[in-house]
Amino acid sequence: MEKILIVGKIPPPIGGVRIHVARLWAYFSNFEGYSLLNLNELLTAKGLYSILIHKTIHLHTSNVYARLFFAVLGFVLRKNIIITYHGNLSRYTWLKNRIDYLSVRLCKIPIVINMSSYILAIKMNSKARLVSAFIPPQHTTQLPAAVHKAITELGLKYKIYCTNAFNVTFDKYKKEIYGIGELLRCFYLLADCKLIISDPTGKYREFIEFNYPELTDIPYWICIEHDFYEVLKLSDGFIRNTTTDGDSLSVRESIYLNIPAFATDVVDRPPGTLVYHDLNELVALVKPKEKSVIYGHAPETLKELKEIYETNCAKY
């Protein structure tokens, strides 16, 4: 019986969960007995064989139906199913939330990434663990020369803030999860600041052009595949204007780089985050010229996951 199967998707395209899985695998691929299965290959011969030969499976996905499928599979086949719940528990509609709660109860170990989710999860499964999703990058890819030059030149004229949106998505109240439309209206009033939007698919720019054409030219858009970590390095601050969240990778990366991270108060945020309740508060926070000093540290995510794996595989 093989040791650990990590199941998830890796870039491309870029996304928070995919980056987490890629960084997780970059570390655990160095150890014997660990395997990676791309979730897209689940229903292939390779995928089914991988599921059968592994006793412990660690799933990474935001899809509630896939999470329930694996939880039930583990219950039936007597496998150790570990599920990381990327995002905030209870963020969906009533039905999807109930599906999520059932998978929390059935899986061996539910791993959640913020305190509000942990408070819910521990009531449903006593083995629930709270583990940050942040893993510092081992390697990064330089920005295309034209993008790097454009941001550098903008930095000579403006205070640079950045944000990212990997797709146009809406919460259960039909509001933009990434709040880009709101941010653009905010930066319309900030003449000495420039917003950089990481939009690798270009879908968000299309959404803004169609719904708010008058706001399209306010930011500098990056609509190609790129490493957002490199954008952060050129910025004076990062903004996470979300209506729901998990343990934001970009917030963690900003703090790790000692770059101010501004984020909505929709979930508990890491120490050092500059939390705001509405856009008026955000405007007040970004106006000062002095750069905030953030003393960041990386959570011991890999160490904690290794301990979870070894504890659950020790007898096999």
MISE-621936 format. One line per 4 residues: their letters; for each residue x, y negated, z negated of C-alpha. Coordinates in Angstrom, 2 decimals. Layout:
a = X,Y,Z; ...
REM end
This chain:
meki = 0.00,0.00,0.00; 1.44,-3.38,1.02; 1.82,-6.12,-1.60; 0.15,-9.45,-0.67
livg = -1.79,-10.58,2.39; -2.20,-14.32,2.80; -5.18,-15.11,5.03; -5.71,-18.54,6.56
kipp = -5.00,-20.75,9.53; -1.82,-22.67,10.27; -1.20,-25.67,12.54; -1.88,-26.56,15.27
pigg = -4.20,-28.36,14.91; -3.14,-30.20,11.78; -5.34,-30.17,8.68; -4.86,-30.14,4.92
vrih = -5.69,-26.45,4.42; -3.60,-25.42,7.44; -0.59,-27.38,6.18; -0.96,-25.78,2.75
varl = -1.01,-22.29,4.29; 1.97,-23.08,6.52; 4.04,-24.32,3.57; 2.92,-21.40,1.43
wayf = 4.00,-18.93,4.10; 7.31,-20.76,4.72; 8.15,-19.90,1.10; 6.69,-16.41,0.67
snfe = 7.88,-15.12,4.05; 11.32,-14.92,2.41; 10.11,-12.18,0.03; 9.55,-8.52,0.82
gysl = 5.96,-7.27,0.80; 4.21,-10.49,1.83; 2.26,-10.79,5.09; 0.28,-13.51,6.85
lnln = -2.96,-13.00,8.79; -4.38,-15.80,10.89; -8.07,-15.99,10.04; -8.84,-16.16,13.77
ellt = -7.52,-12.59,14.08; -9.73,-11.17,11.33; -12.01,-9.15,13.63; -9.17,-7.77,15.77
akgl = -7.52,-4.38,15.29; -4.54,-6.14,13.69; -6.80,-8.03,11.31; -8.83,-5.03,10.19
ysil = -5.68,-2.93,9.71; -4.08,-5.69,7.63; -7.15,-5.84,5.39; -7.11,-2.06,4.88
ihkt = -3.43,-1.70,3.94; -3.23,-4.58,1.46; -4.50,-4.24,-2.10; -4.30,-7.98,-2.87
ihlh = -5.61,-10.58,-0.41; -5.36,-14.34,-0.89; -7.86,-16.26,1.24; -7.59,-19.92,2.23
tsnv = -10.59,-21.41,4.01; -13.26,-24.07,3.54; -15.89,-21.83,5.13; -18.33,-20.73,2.40
yarl = -19.56,-17.73,4.43; -16.01,-16.41,4.95; -15.34,-16.82,1.23; -18.44,-14.79,0.35
ffav = -17.56,-12.15,2.97; -14.13,-11.58,1.44; -15.48,-11.61,-2.11; -18.07,-8.93,-1.24
lgfv = -15.45,-6.97,0.74; -13.15,-6.93,-2.26; -15.98,-5.85,-4.56; -16.94,-2.97,-2.25
lrkn = -13.39,-1.82,-1.35; -12.00,-2.46,-4.85; -9.37,-4.93,-3.69; -7.95,-7.90,-5.53
iiit = -9.43,-10.89,-3.71; -7.95,-14.26,-4.62; -9.70,-17.26,-3.08; -8.42,-20.82,-3.14
yhgn = -11.39,-23.18,-2.99; -9.99,-26.06,-0.96; -12.31,-28.98,-1.65; -14.59,-29.73,-4.56
lsry = -16.98,-27.07,-5.82; -20.61,-28.24,-5.54; -19.88,-30.56,-2.60; -22.29,-28.80,-0.24
twlk = -26.06,-28.51,0.08; -28.00,-26.38,-2.41; -27.81,-23.17,-0.33; -24.10,-23.44,0.49
nrid = -23.28,-24.24,-3.13; -25.11,-21.10,-4.29; -23.17,-19.03,-1.74; -19.93,-20.53,-3.06
ylsv = -20.88,-19.83,-6.67; -21.61,-16.19,-5.81; -18.17,-15.77,-4.25; -16.60,-17.36,-7.34
rlck = -18.31,-14.72,-9.49; -17.42,-11.77,-7.25; -13.79,-12.46,-6.37; -10.94,-11.31,-8.62
ipiv = -9.42,-14.75,-9.16; -10.93,-18.02,-7.93; -8.31,-20.75,-7.66; -9.61,-24.31,-7.73
inms = -7.65,-27.49,-7.17; -9.16,-30.11,-9.45; -10.50,-30.27,-13.00; -14.16,-30.86,-12.14
syil = -14.15,-27.68,-10.04; -12.36,-25.77,-12.80; -15.02,-26.74,-15.36; -17.63,-25.17,-13.06
aikm = -15.57,-22.14,-12.03; -14.48,-21.01,-15.50; -18.15,-20.70,-16.53; -18.75,-18.27,-13.64
nska = -15.47,-16.35,-13.74; -13.23,-16.21,-16.80; -10.19,-15.54,-14.59; -10.52,-18.85,-12.71
rlvs = -7.25,-20.78,-12.37; -6.50,-24.44,-11.76; -3.57,-24.78,-9.35; -2.68,-27.82,-7.26
afip = -2.74,-27.39,-3.49; 0.37,-29.54,-3.07; 3.57,-27.91,-1.85; 6.38,-30.32,-0.87
pqht = 7.45,-29.92,2.76; 10.70,-28.08,3.41; 11.00,-29.47,6.91; 9.31,-32.35,8.73
tqlp = 9.11,-33.37,12.38; 10.17,-36.84,13.44; 7.51,-39.09,14.94; 7.56,-39.68,18.69
aavh = 9.94,-42.58,19.37; 7.19,-44.86,20.70; 5.01,-44.33,17.61; 7.93,-44.88,15.23
kait = 8.88,-48.08,17.03; 5.29,-49.39,17.06; 4.80,-48.85,13.31; 8.21,-50.34,12.50
elgl = 7.42,-53.47,14.52; 4.00,-53.79,12.88; 5.76,-53.56,9.53; 7.67,-56.76,10.34
kyki = 4.38,-58.68,10.58; 1.98,-56.86,8.26; 1.75,-54.89,5.07; 1.19,-51.34,6.38
yctn = -1.42,-48.98,4.99; -2.22,-45.59,6.43; -5.01,-43.05,6.25; -5.86,-39.81,8.04
afnv = -8.93,-38.08,9.39; -8.63,-34.69,11.03; -12.21,-34.64,12.27; -15.47,-36.60,12.05
tfdk = -17.33,-34.93,9.19; -20.25,-35.91,6.97; -21.17,-35.05,3.39; -24.50,-33.70,2.17
ykke = -25.84,-37.27,2.08; -24.90,-37.79,5.78; -22.12,-40.24,4.92; -18.71,-40.18,6.61
iygi = -16.50,-38.07,4.37; -13.34,-39.96,5.38; -15.03,-43.37,5.22; -13.15,-44.74,8.23
gell = -15.98,-47.07,9.32; -15.98,-48.67,5.86; -12.19,-49.02,5.87; -12.22,-50.77,9.22
rcfy = -14.76,-53.31,7.97; -12.53,-53.79,4.93; -9.36,-54.38,6.99; -11.20,-56.84,9.20
llad = -10.99,-59.15,6.16; -7.32,-58.44,5.42; -5.44,-60.53,7.96; -2.00,-59.82,6.49
ckli = -2.50,-56.03,6.41; -2.57,-53.39,9.13; -4.23,-49.99,8.91; -2.62,-46.99,10.63
isdp = -5.06,-44.15,11.31; -3.73,-40.66,11.85; -6.33,-39.12,14.18; -4.52,-36.28,15.99
tgky = -7.58,-35.01,17.86; -8.74,-38.49,18.91; -12.28,-37.58,17.86; -12.51,-40.29,15.22
refi = -11.48,-43.00,17.64; -14.20,-41.79,20.01; -16.71,-41.90,17.15; -15.74,-45.48,16.23
efny = -15.74,-46.62,19.87; -19.27,-45.28,20.31; -20.77,-46.42,16.99; -18.70,-49.49,16.05
pelt = -17.03,-50.77,19.23; -16.27,-54.13,17.59; -14.03,-52.34,15.05; -12.06,-50.17,17.48
dipy = -9.04,-52.46,17.86; -8.57,-53.27,14.17; -6.25,-50.35,13.34; -3.28,-48.78,15.08
wici = -4.42,-45.29,16.12; -2.16,-42.23,16.38; -4.18,-39.83,18.53; -1.54,-37.18,19.24
ehdf = -0.17,-34.29,17.20; 2.33,-35.65,14.67; 3.68,-35.18,11.17; 1.72,-37.46,8.83
yevl = 4.45,-37.16,6.19; 6.63,-39.27,8.49; 3.88,-41.90,8.79; 3.76,-42.12,4.99
klsd = 7.48,-42.89,4.89; 6.90,-46.02,7.00; 3.92,-47.26,5.01; 3.41,-49.57,2.04
gfir = 0.49,-47.49,0.81; -1.88,-44.64,1.58; -5.69,-44.88,1.31; -8.01,-41.92,0.71
nttt = -11.50,-43.40,1.14; -13.43,-40.13,0.84; -16.91,-39.38,-0.50; -15.82,-35.92,-1.67
dgds = -12.44,-34.28,-2.06; -10.36,-31.47,-3.48; -6.73,-32.03,-4.38; -5.72,-34.28,-1.50
lsvr = -2.44,-33.24,0.08; -1.82,-36.78,1.33; -2.39,-38.34,-2.10; 0.10,-35.87,-3.56
esiy = 2.61,-36.55,-0.79; 2.33,-40.31,-1.30; 3.00,-40.05,-5.01; 5.85,-37.61,-4.32
lnip = 7.39,-40.25,-2.00; 6.80,-43.05,-4.57; 4.34,-44.72,-2.20; 1.17,-46.22,-3.76
afat = -1.84,-43.99,-3.21; -5.30,-45.62,-3.35; -8.23,-43.20,-3.66; -11.93,-43.16,-4.43
dvvd = -12.94,-41.86,-7.85; -15.05,-38.97,-6.48; -12.83,-36.34,-8.16; -10.10,-36.46,-10.77
rppg = -6.92,-37.72,-9.12; -3.26,-36.99,-9.90; -1.48,-39.27,-12.39; -0.20,-42.37,-10.62
tlvy = -3.14,-42.65,-8.20; -4.66,-46.13,-7.94; -8.35,-45.25,-8.21; -11.13,-47.54,-6.99
hdln = -14.93,-47.40,-7.13; -15.86,-49.57,-4.16; -14.27,-51.56,-1.34; -14.19,-54.79,-3.34
elva = -11.91,-53.07,-5.82; -9.79,-51.69,-2.99; -9.33,-55.16,-1.47; -8.23,-56.48,-4.87
lvkp = -5.74,-53.62,-5.23; -4.09,-53.94,-1.81; -3.79,-57.75,-1.79; -0.83,-58.12,-4.18
keks = 2.49,-58.50,-2.38; 4.49,-56.68,-5.04; 4.96,-53.01,-4.26; 3.76,-50.74,-7.03
viyg = 6.28,-48.30,-8.44; 4.91,-44.77,-8.63; 6.90,-42.14,-10.46; 5.75,-38.96,-8.83
hape = 6.53,-35.31,-9.44; 5.59,-32.14,-7.62; 3.33,-29.65,-9.41; 4.78,-26.14,-9.68
tlke = 2.31,-24.67,-7.21; 4.58,-21.98,-5.77; 5.75,-20.84,-9.21; 2.15,-20.58,-10.44
lkei = 1.00,-18.66,-7.36; 3.95,-16.27,-7.60; 2.99,-15.55,-11.21; -0.62,-14.89,-10.17
yetn = 0.52,-12.54,-7.39; 2.96,-10.62,-9.58; 0.47,-10.26,-12.42; -2.14,-8.76,-10.09
caky = 0.23,-6.57,-8.10; 2.38,-5.25,-10.93; 0.52,-1.95,-11.21; 0.41,-1.19,-7.50
REM end
